[in-house]
Amino acid sequence: MTIFFFSLLALAVAAVLWLIAVYNKLIRLRNMKDEGWSGIDVQLKRRSDLIPNLLESVKGYMGHERGVLEEITELRTRSMNAGSIGDKIAAESALTQTLGRLFAVAENYPDLKASQNFMDLQAKLAEIEDQIQMARRYYNGTVRNLNVGIETFPNSIVAKYFNFQKGEFFEIEDEGDRAVPRVNFQP
């Protein structure tokens, strides 16, 4: 009887240790995902802080383009007030597209393109966009790891019991951004 009791006790201790190990792994993965989102959030805040200066520098030149300027302002506000990661991702995607339109329209204003202030702001924005892309890759990697940790058996049992939620990827929403650019070498 004592051998049976010790066998059951050893089995119970092993099960508890396994449960603790899986739980701690899932906590670590979730914290890494949160850290990854924090990196994105910092870069998005930097970009958001730069936008008013950018808009101010183009207002004098682009009087006829008020619609684009107002849309950027509205999208910036929507992004800053977004509640969930999904809402933030959608707002930021729309803001990125609209900023692209702003720079396309700026091509029609040679004086604006020659403005040192505008060129400096454009360079800062390009640098921030690069930082956002790096943060996004890191975040998506941590989301992948968390999701794999949650979905694999037997971790999925622990994840379901402790209500771990899968992470949401920060993906490109505009299908045009996914398209392969066409190169034409014909004169």
QUILIN-V170265 format. One record per pair of residues at least 4 apart in sequence whose ideal C-beta (glycine too) atoms are under 7 Angstrom apart, sorted by the first residue. I is the first residue (numbers start at 1). J is the second residue. Records with the same first field share a line. If there is no record, write none. Layout:
I->J + J
This chain:
1->5
2->6
3->7
4->8
5->9
6->10
7->11
8->12
9->13
10->14
11->15
12->16
13->17
14->18
15->19
16->20
17->21
18->22
19->23 + 158
20->24
21->25
22->26 + 155 + 158
23->27 + 158 + 162
24->28
25->29 + 149
26->30 + 149 + 150 + 155 + 158 + 159 + 164
27->31
28->32
29->33 + 145 + 146 + 149
30->34 + 146 + 164
31->35
32->36 + 142
33->37 + 142 + 143 + 146 + 167
34->38
35->39
36->40 + 138 + 139 + 142
37->41 + 85 + 139
38->42
39->43 + 135 + 138 + 139
40->44 + 132 + 135 + 136 + 139 + 170
41->45
42->46
43->47 + 128 + 131 + 132 + 135
44->48 + 79 + 92 + 132
45->49
46->50 + 128
47->51 + 125 + 128 + 132
48->76 + 79 + 80
50->54 + 121 + 124 + 125 + 128
51->55 + 72 + 76
52->56
53->57 + 121
54->58 + 121 + 125
55->59 + 69 + 72 + 73
57->115 + 117 + 118 + 121
58->62 + 106 + 112 + 118
59->69
61->109 + 111 + 112
62->69 + 105 + 109 + 112
65->69 + 105
66->70
67->71
68->72 + 98 + 101 + 102 + 105
69->73
70->74
71->75 + 98
72->76 + 95 + 98 + 99 + 102
73->77
74->78
75->79 + 91 + 94 + 95 + 98
76->80 + 95
77->81
78->82 + 91
79->88 + 91 + 92 + 95
82->87 + 88 + 91
83->87
84->88
85->89 + 168
86->90 + 168
87->91
88->92
89->93 + 170
90->94 + 173
91->95
92->96
93->97 + 173 + 174
94->98
95->99
96->100
97->101 + 174
98->102
99->103
100->104
101->105
102->106
103->122
106->112 + 113
107->113
109->113
110->114
111->115
112->118
113->118
115->119
116->120
117->121
118->122
119->123
120->124
121->125
122->126
123->127
124->128
125->129
126->130
127->131
128->132
129->133
130->134
131->135
132->136
133->137
134->138
135->139
136->140 + 170
137->141
138->142
139->143 + 170
140->144 + 169 + 170
141->145
142->146
143->147 + 167 + 168 + 169
144->148
145->149
146->150 + 167
147->151 + 166 + 167
148->152
149->155
150->155 + 156 + 159 + 164 + 166
151->156
152->156
155->159
156->160
157->161
158->162
159->164
172->177 + 178
175->179
